[in-house]
Amino acid sequence: MLPMKVRKTFKPQEQKIHITNIRQLKINKGDLQSRIAQAGFKPDIVLITESKLDSSITGNSPDITLDGYSMERKDRADDSQWGGCLMYYRNGLALQRRLSS
């Protein structure tokens, strides 16, 4: 995943981030939604590790989309059993892609 820079849409201290290892998002999306609900706040950014997504799962699949969020993802290699990460960001949160050197 390419580094992302959050524009100053919100004050940095007001942004809420939820980070979790989901161990296969397609199967555990309900668990993710429960974790977010139990957090007691609606996160602006949700970071997922071990999504285990690959090119066979499209970005608009209902198995991986979250209402109210857009996403960026870095899939695992098609021949790998491990990895993958995904970032959901709240709709309306302006992001700017930043290339690393």
Disulfide bonds with the S-S distance in Angstrom:
none
